[in-house]
Every structure is written in C-alpha cells, then in structure tokens.
Amino acid sequence: MGGDRYCGFCGKHETEVARLIAGPIANICNECVELQHGMLNEDPSRKRSLHEVLSRARQRRISELEAENRRMREALDLFWSQSLAIETLARRAYGESSQIYQNVLAAILKAQEFYKKLPKAARAALSQEEKP
C-alpha cells in the first residue's frame, strides 16, 4: 500500500500512532489493538460492544480535530486582522507622506512667487545674507 495510511477504526494517520498494522483491506493502529485487547480481558459482566468503544474513540478523534481546526482558524483570523492593520497603516502613511510632499511643494511655490515680487534691492539683500 502506498501513500497515506489511516487506522480503519479510529481514523488516525500513521504518523499519529506508534505503529500501524496493514491488513489486506484495512489498517489498525496499536492504540486500537490495545483497546480491543482490553475489551477481551474485561469482566464479561461489563460487556461493551466494539461499536460502542470505537464510537467513543472516533468521537474523541473528532473532538481533537475540531479543536485543532479551531486553533488554526483563530491563528488565521489573527494573521488576517494583522495583515489588514498593516495595510491600513501603510495606506495612511503613504497618504500622509503624499500630503506632506504636496504641502512642502506648495510652500516652495509660494516662496518663489513671493521672492519674484520683491524689489531687486530686497532680493540682493537676501542673497547677501545667505552667503557666509
């Protein structure tokens, strides 16, 4: 048998158990063998059906998988919300930097217009102040 193998009784993957015994049409894990061995050695007055025991084992396995699924969903939700927060911050930062650039550009243009309107003497005096 190639590929993924699972216990035909509890549904566990071969990597989740110590040993998986392969039969001609089904597989059984060491945990289910121990469970069934315990049933055979039980007090006959406390008989439980194989179906009852395996139903409980399957229910436990389903509960484990649901808990794992919940943890994965919570992790993905956290990742998604953090991704959205980062995207929002990036957009806000870009918008603010773009606005700052626009404000600086407008201030430069106003200063150039103001400088052009100054008399030549005032412009010469400003030029002299700038030189050390």
Backbone as ProteinMPNN parsed JSONL, in Angstrom:
{"seq_chain_A": "MGGDRYCGFCGKHETEVARLIAGPIANICNECVELQHGMLNEDPSRKRSLHEVLSRARQRRISELEAENRRMREALDLFWSQSLAIETLARRAYGESSQIYQNVLAAILKAQEFYKKLPKAARAALSQEEKP", "coords_chain_A": {"N_chain_A": [[0.839, -1.184, 0.0], [0.672, 2.143, -0.897], [1.295, 5.642, -0.221], [-0.758, 7.776, 1.881], [-1.726, 6.381, 4.974], [-4.288, 5.265, 7.121], [-5.778, 4.459, 10.29], [-8.327, 2.093, 10.257], [-10.209, 2.031, 12.22], [-10.098, 4.104, 14.24], [-9.346, 6.272, 12.724], [-6.944, 7.648, 12.791], [-3.918, 9.028, 11.449], [-1.029, 7.406, 10.078], [1.253, 8.676, 11.024], [0.529, 9.609, 13.471], [0.404, 7.64, 15.32], [2.079, 4.992, 17.159], [2.441, 2.631, 15.786], [1.226, 1.184, 12.795], [-0.732, -1.343, 11.64], [-0.981, -3.101, 8.741], [-3.582, -4.553, 6.992], [-5.152, -6.836, 4.621], [-7.407, -5.485, 3.625], [-7.866, -3.428, 5.358], [-6.522, -1.186, 7.879], [-5.043, -1.126, 11.157], [-4.35, 0.562, 14.166], [-1.831, 0.569, 16.81], [-2.98, 1.555, 19.15], [-5.724, 1.025, 18.942], [-5.593, -1.743, 18.855], [-4.677, -2.273, 21.437], [-6.86, -1.286, 22.861], [-8.896, -3.024, 22.04], [-7.812, -5.407, 22.937], [-7.942, -4.959, 25.672], [-10.697, -4.97, 25.935], [-11.258, -7.645, 25.434], [-10.14, -8.832, 27.654], [-11.692, -7.947, 29.69], [-14.072, -7.916, 32.391], [-16.661, -10.173, 31.909], [-19.244, -9.485, 32.693], [-19.356, -6.828, 32.338], [-19.746, -6.107, 29.685], [-19.003, -4.462, 26.684], [-19.883, -3.231, 23.558], [-18.017, -3.575, 20.533], [-18.615, -1.655, 18.718], [-19.536, 0.44, 20.399], [-17.204, 1.105, 21.833], [-15.482, 1.873, 19.741], [-16.978, 3.966, 18.727], [-16.766, 5.845, 20.754], [-13.989, 6.275, 20.634], [-13.772, 7.351, 18.07], [-15.308, 9.669, 18.439], [-13.698, 11.041, 20.283], [-11.507, 11.481, 18.631], [-12.667, 13.073, 16.639], [-13.307, 15.293, 18.209], [-10.717, 16.134, 18.9], [-9.743, 16.85, 16.348], [-11.548, 18.905, 15.709], [-10.87, 20.78, 17.685], [-8.233, 21.316, 16.915], [-8.757, 22.398, 14.409], [-10.181, 24.694, 15.197], [-8.108, 26.098, 16.536], [-6.37, 26.555, 14.384], [-8.027, 28.149, 12.767], [-8.35, 30.379, 14.438], [-5.705, 31.284, 14.499], [-5.358, 31.946, 11.798], [-7.319, 33.945, 11.568], [-6.228, 35.87, 13.279], [-3.821, 36.403, 11.912], [-4.917, 37.437, 9.526], [-6.289, 39.734, 10.45], [-4.128, 41.199, 11.413], [-2.751, 41.575, 9.038], [-4.549, 43.201, 7.653], [-4.489, 45.44, 9.33], [-1.827, 46.271, 9.017], [-1.838, 46.888, 6.302], [-3.673, 49.016, 6.312], [-2.272, 50.872, 7.906], [-0.056, 51.284, 6.244], [-1.253, 52.431, 3.994], [-2.254, 54.76, 5.177], [0.132, 55.983, 6.03], [1.368, 56.401, 3.555], [-0.484, 58.136, 2.432], [-0.296, 60.308, 4.208], [2.427, 61.027, 3.88], [2.38, 61.727, 1.227], [0.662, 63.903, 1.372], [2.207, 65.635, 2.953], [4.36, 66.066, 1.2], [2.978, 67.421, -0.847], [2.214, 69.72, 0.571], [4.734, 70.847, 1.2], [5.723, 71.337, -1.368], [3.822, 73.205, -2.252], [4.4, 75.266, -0.445], [6.999, 75.921, -1.245], [6.52, 76.841, -3.849], [4.947, 79.108, -3.249], [6.835, 80.603, -1.845], [8.676, 81.085, -3.891], [7.1, 82.649, -5.603], [6.642, 84.823, -3.909], [9.28, 85.727, -3.615], [9.838, 86.53, -6.24], [8.207, 88.77, -6.413], [9.423, 90.589, -4.808], [11.272, 93.666, -4.507], [14.234, 94.477, -6.459], [16.381, 95.302, -4.843], [15.785, 94.262, -2.338], [15.884, 91.597, -2.927], [18.567, 91.321, -3.532], [19.679, 91.914, -1.063], [18.775, 89.752, 0.449], [20.099, 87.691, -0.878], [22.707, 88.311, -0.206], [22.703, 87.882, 2.525], [22.519, 85.167, 2.673], [25.033, 84.251, 1.937], [28.089, 83.244, 3.507]], "CA_chain_A": [[0.0, 0.0, 0.0], [1.453, 3.353, -0.922], [0.592, 6.872, 0.122], [-1.202, 7.973, 3.258], [-2.47, 5.273, 5.552], [-5.037, 5.62, 8.317], [-6.399, 3.354, 11.017], [-9.705, 1.915, 9.835], [-11.107, 2.062, 13.373], [-10.162, 5.43, 14.889], [-9.123, 7.305, 11.714], [-5.67, 8.352, 12.961], [-2.915, 8.866, 10.393], [0.097, 6.569, 10.51], [2.248, 9.497, 11.727], [-0.023, 9.96, 14.782], [0.432, 6.464, 16.188], [3.386, 4.339, 17.218], [2.524, 1.589, 14.764], [0.01, 0.922, 12.02], [-0.658, -2.689, 11.087], [-1.729, -3.124, 7.488], [-4.239, -5.808, 6.624], [-5.441, -6.891, 3.188], [-8.405, -4.478, 3.216], [-7.965, -2.363, 6.37], [-5.374, -0.976, 8.757], [-5.398, -0.902, 12.554], [-3.208, 1.125, 14.897], [-1.511, -0.093, 18.064], [-3.897, 2.012, 20.191], [-6.976, 0.267, 18.803], [-5.306, -3.132, 19.231], [-4.651, -2.29, 22.903], [-8.233, -1.082, 23.293], [-9.639, -4.267, 21.802], [-7.242, -6.394, 23.842], [-8.545, -4.657, 26.971], [-12.097, -5.414, 25.9], [-11.281, -9.106, 25.52], [-9.744, -9.228, 29.009], [-12.622, -7.313, 30.617], [-15.058, -8.739, 33.094], [-17.766, -10.434, 30.975], [-20.486, -8.851, 33.116], [-19.276, -5.427, 31.903], [-19.52, -6.169, 28.233], [-19.267, -3.305, 25.823], [-19.764, -3.649, 22.163], [-16.917, -2.976, 19.773], [-19.173, -0.423, 18.137], [-19.57, 1.464, 21.45], [-15.815, 1.515, 22.117], [-14.951, 2.596, 18.591], [-17.709, 5.231, 18.622], [-16.119, 6.772, 21.699], [-12.664, 6.616, 20.093], [-13.992, 8.265, 16.936], [-15.77, 10.95, 18.985], [-12.504, 11.717, 20.812], [-10.704, 11.922, 17.472], [-13.385, 14.207, 16.033], [-13.12, 16.439, 19.116], [-9.331, 16.591, 18.727], [-9.645, 17.524, 15.049], [-12.286, 20.166, 15.794], [-10.055, 21.703, 18.477], [-7.117, 21.723, 16.052], [-9.349, 23.266, 13.393], [-10.451, 25.981, 15.857], [-6.822, 26.782, 16.759], [-5.877, 27.022, 13.081], [-8.895, 29.241, 12.335], [-8.005, 31.542, 15.259], [-4.405, 31.772, 14.029], [-5.58, 32.602, 10.503], [-8.055, 35.192, 11.821], [-5.266, 36.818, 13.833], [-2.943, 36.794, 10.813], [-5.685, 38.267, 8.597], [-6.543, 41.048, 11.05], [-2.854, 41.909, 11.445], [-2.46, 41.972, 7.659], [-5.399, 44.357, 7.346], [-3.986, 46.58, 10.095], [-0.589, 46.715, 8.367], [-2.226, 47.522, 5.045], [-4.283, 50.3, 6.663], [-1.192, 51.775, 8.333], [0.753, 51.619, 5.07], [-2.026, 53.386, 3.184], [-2.313, 56.019, 5.911], [1.467, 56.585, 5.984], [1.573, 56.889, 2.197], [-1.339, 59.316, 2.258], [0.262, 61.425, 4.976], [3.674, 61.468, 3.263], [1.984, 62.394, -0.007], [0.117, 65.207, 1.768], [3.35, 66.455, 3.388], [5.053, 66.451, -0.029], [2.161, 68.437, -1.511], [2.305, 70.949, 1.366], [6.085, 71.419, 1.025], [5.771, 71.836, -2.737], [3.013, 74.434, -2.29], [5.147, 76.301, 0.284], [8.124, 76.337, -2.104], [5.97, 77.661, -4.932], [4.558, 80.399, -2.662], [8.063, 81.338, -1.535], [9.222, 81.563, -5.173], [6.246, 83.762, -6.048], [6.92, 85.946, -3.018], [10.633, 86.213, -3.942], [9.753, 87.232, -7.522], [7.513, 90.036, -6.215], [10.271, 91.517, -4.027], [12.102, 94.581, -5.303], [15.591, 93.961, -6.709], [17.252, 95.609, -3.703], [15.473, 93.316, -1.27], [16.384, 90.286, -3.358], [20.029, 91.375, -3.415], [19.99, 91.851, 0.367], [18.539, 88.354, 0.862], [21.178, 86.887, -1.44], [23.945, 88.61, 0.557], [22.548, 87.261, 3.864], [22.708, 83.731, 2.539], [26.465, 83.947, 1.8], [28.795, 83.371, 4.779]], "C_chain_A": [[0.88, 1.242, 0.0], [0.626, 4.544, -0.472], [0.216, 6.945, 1.591], [-2.013, 6.787, 3.737], [-3.074, 5.72, 6.872], [-5.556, 4.352, 8.983], [-7.86, 3.284, 10.595], [-10.704, 2.004, 10.977], [-11.235, 3.469, 13.963], [-9.892, 6.571, 13.908], [-7.813, 8.056, 11.851], [-4.719, 8.032, 11.813], [-1.744, 8.067, 10.94], [1.17, 7.36, 11.253], [1.791, 9.866, 13.142], [0.007, 8.805, 15.772], [1.821, 5.842, 16.154], [3.547, 3.316, 16.093], [1.175, 1.41, 14.088], [0.18, -0.424, 11.335], [-1.56, -2.733, 9.858], [-2.289, -4.51, 7.238], [-4.567, -5.78, 5.143], [-6.457, -5.828, 2.739], [-8.537, -3.336, 4.212], [-6.686, -2.291, 7.178], [-5.89, -0.784, 10.176], [-4.156, -0.412, 13.284], [-3.005, 0.381, 16.211], [-2.471, 0.319, 19.185], [-5.217, 1.254, 20.135], [-6.772, -1.196, 19.158], [-5.32, -3.246, 20.752], [-6.067, -2.148, 23.467], [-9.038, -2.365, 23.15], [-9.121, -5.396, 22.694], [-7.824, -6.203, 25.241], [-9.991, -5.117, 27.037], [-12.182, -6.931, 26.061], [-10.959, -9.586, 26.938], [-10.659, -8.647, 30.081], [-13.513, -8.342, 31.295], [-16.262, -8.943, 32.167], [-19.077, -9.763, 31.388], [-20.525, -7.379, 32.682], [-19.03, -5.371, 30.409], [-19.882, -4.863, 27.564], [-19.103, -3.788, 24.394], [-18.57, -2.945, 21.521], [-17.375, -1.665, 19.161], [-19.171, 0.717, 19.154], [-18.162, 2.008, 21.717], [-15.259, 2.35, 20.963], [-15.679, 3.915, 18.388], [-17.101, 6.269, 19.553], [-14.753, 7.221, 21.175], [-12.803, 7.593, 18.933], [-14.43, 9.643, 17.422], [-14.595, 11.74, 19.558], [-11.667, 12.28, 19.671], [-11.362, 13.119, 16.79], [-13.217, 15.449, 16.891], [-11.71, 17.014, 18.993], [-9.179, 17.384, 17.432], [-10.389, 18.849, 15.049], [-11.51, 21.204, 16.582], [-8.871, 22.218, 17.658], [-7.603, 22.686, 14.972], [-9.634, 24.655, 13.968], [-9.166, 26.776, 16.063], [-6.274, 27.337, 15.449], [-6.699, 28.206, 12.584], [-8.581, 30.52, 13.115], [-6.672, 32.146, 14.806], [-4.55, 32.508, 12.699], [-6.333, 33.917, 10.666], [-7.116, 36.263, 12.354], [-4.332, 37.329, 12.739], [-3.658, 37.76, 9.87], [-5.912, 39.657, 9.174], [-5.256, 41.86, 11.132], [-2.475, 42.388, 10.043], [-3.275, 43.199, 7.268], [-4.916, 45.601, 8.074], [-2.717, 47.144, 9.448], [-0.911, 47.439, 7.064], [-2.823, 48.908, 5.307], [-3.219, 51.31, 7.075], [-0.336, 52.21, 7.145], [0.039, 52.642, 4.197], [-2.059, 54.758, 3.856], [-0.96, 56.742, 5.846], [1.75, 57.149, 4.593], [0.76, 58.153, 1.97], [-0.781, 60.523, 2.982], [1.556, 61.927, 4.333], [3.377, 62.196, 1.954], [1.45, 63.791, 0.294], [1.241, 66.143, 2.21], [4.114, 66.951, 2.166], [4.292, 67.567, -0.74], [2.24, 69.771, -0.763], [3.661, 71.635, 1.202], [6.211, 72.025, -0.369], [4.993, 73.15, -2.86], [3.743, 75.568, -1.588], [6.321, 76.814, -0.554], [7.626, 77.236, -3.223], [5.549, 79.043, -4.42], [5.79, 81.243, -2.362], [8.691, 81.884, -2.819], [8.423, 82.746, -5.695], [6.52, 85.013, -5.211], [8.274, 86.58, -3.37], [10.606, 87.008, -5.248], [9.115, 88.606, -7.368], [8.339, 91.045, -5.419], [11.018, 92.471, -4.965], [13.52, 94.012, -5.424], [16.509, 94.198, -5.523], [17.025, 94.605, -2.568], [15.986, 91.917, -1.639], [17.901, 90.237, -3.202], [20.427, 91.255, -1.941], [19.806, 90.424, 0.888], [19.646, 87.455, 0.348], [22.458, 87.072, -0.652], [23.871, 87.941, 1.926], [22.826, 85.767, 3.792], [24.169, 83.359, 2.444], [27.169, 84.156, 3.14], [29.895, 84.429, 4.75]], "O_chain_A": [[1.764, 1.36, 0.849], [-0.597, 4.458, -0.359], [0.798, 6.261, 2.434], [-2.863, 6.258, 3.022], [-2.454, 6.456, 7.64], [-5.748, 3.32, 8.34], [-8.553, 4.301, 10.577], [-11.911, 2.049, 10.743], [-12.344, 3.965, 14.163], [-10.177, 7.726, 14.223], [-7.577, 9.01, 11.11], [-4.713, 6.923, 11.278], [-1.505, 8.062, 12.147], [1.925, 6.781, 12.035], [2.584, 10.383, 13.929], [-0.331, 8.981, 16.943], [2.627, 6.114, 15.264], [4.627, 3.154, 15.527], [0.125, 1.477, 14.727], [1.109, -0.626, 10.553], [-2.753, -2.437, 9.936], [-1.568, -5.507, 7.267], [-4.285, -4.787, 4.473], [-6.381, -5.329, 1.616], [-9.249, -2.368, 3.944], [-5.872, -3.214, 7.165], [-7.019, -0.339, 10.384], [-3.051, -0.905, 13.055], [-3.888, -0.344, 16.67], [-2.75, -0.481, 20.078], [-5.765, 0.883, 21.172], [-7.675, -1.831, 19.703], [-5.893, -4.185, 21.304], [-6.423, -2.816, 24.438], [-9.78, -2.739, 24.058], [-9.893, -6.238, 23.151], [-8.158, -7.177, 25.915], [-10.453, -5.598, 28.072], [-13.072, -7.44, 26.742], [-11.451, -10.629, 27.368], [-10.412, -8.845, 31.27], [-13.676, -9.469, 30.829], [-16.828, -7.961, 31.686], [-19.93, -9.498, 30.541], [-21.589, -6.76, 32.659], [-18.161, -4.63, 29.95], [-20.915, -4.252, 27.839], [-18.276, -4.649, 24.094], [-18.179, -1.852, 21.933], [-16.622, -0.693, 19.096], [-18.836, 1.849, 18.805], [-17.961, 3.219, 21.813], [-14.647, 3.396, 21.177], [-15.078, 4.886, 17.928], [-16.941, 7.432, 19.182], [-14.403, 8.398, 21.26], [-12.039, 8.553, 18.829], [-13.989, 10.663, 16.893], [-14.495, 12.95, 19.355], [-11.182, 13.409, 19.737], [-10.681, 14.071, 16.408], [-13.007, 16.542, 16.365], [-11.528, 18.231, 18.982], [-8.567, 18.452, 17.414], [-9.919, 19.82, 14.456], [-11.483, 22.376, 16.207], [-8.545, 23.404, 17.701], [-6.934, 23.672, 14.663], [-9.368, 25.667, 13.321], [-9.125, 27.979, 15.801], [-5.77, 28.46, 15.408], [-6.144, 29.162, 12.042], [-8.545, 31.609, 12.542], [-6.527, 33.367, 14.739], [-3.946, 33.561, 12.493], [-6.028, 34.895, 9.984], [-7.187, 37.421, 11.943], [-4.077, 38.53, 12.641], [-3.091, 38.773, 9.461], [-5.748, 40.654, 8.471], [-5.28, 43.076, 10.943], [-1.938, 43.485, 9.884], [-2.763, 44.121, 6.633], [-4.929, 46.695, 7.511], [-2.559, 48.361, 9.346], [-0.326, 48.48, 6.762], [-2.509, 49.864, 4.597], [-3.254, 52.464, 6.649], [0.061, 53.372, 7.054], [0.647, 53.6, 3.72], [-1.911, 55.787, 3.196], [-0.906, 57.954, 5.635], [2.303, 58.241, 4.462], [1.249, 59.123, 1.39], [-0.786, 61.632, 2.449], [1.763, 63.138, 4.249], [4.048, 63.171, 1.616], [1.741, 64.745, -0.428], [1.224, 67.327, 1.872], [4.477, 68.125, 2.097], [4.892, 68.546, -1.185], [2.324, 70.83, -1.386], [3.731, 72.858, 1.08], [6.755, 73.119, -0.521], [5.457, 74.093, -3.501], [3.721, 76.705, -2.06], [6.599, 78.013, -0.565], [8.231, 78.267, -3.515], [5.778, 80.044, -5.098], [5.794, 82.452, -2.595], [9.183, 83.012, -2.839], [8.993, 83.728, -6.172], [6.617, 86.119, -5.742], [8.404, 87.803, -3.417], [11.268, 88.04, -5.36], [9.448, 89.521, -8.121], [7.992, 92.225, -5.362], [11.352, 92.103, -6.091], [13.949, 93.189, -4.615], [17.349, 93.348, -5.229], [17.975, 94.161, -1.923], [16.455, 91.164, -0.786], [18.451, 89.219, -2.784], [21.398, 90.575, -1.612], [20.612, 89.95, 1.688], [20.089, 86.551, 1.056], [23.212, 86.121, -0.446], [24.892, 87.477, 2.434], [23.317, 85.176, 4.753], [24.536, 82.25, 2.832], [26.887, 85.129, 3.84], [30.573, 84.642, 5.756]]}, "name": "protein", "num_of_chains": 1, "seq": "MGGDRYCGFCGKHETEVARLIAGPIANICNECVELQHGMLNEDPSRKRSLHEVLSRARQRRISELEAENRRMREALDLFWSQSLAIETLARRAYGESSQIYQNVLAAILKAQEFYKKLPKAARAALSQEEKP"}
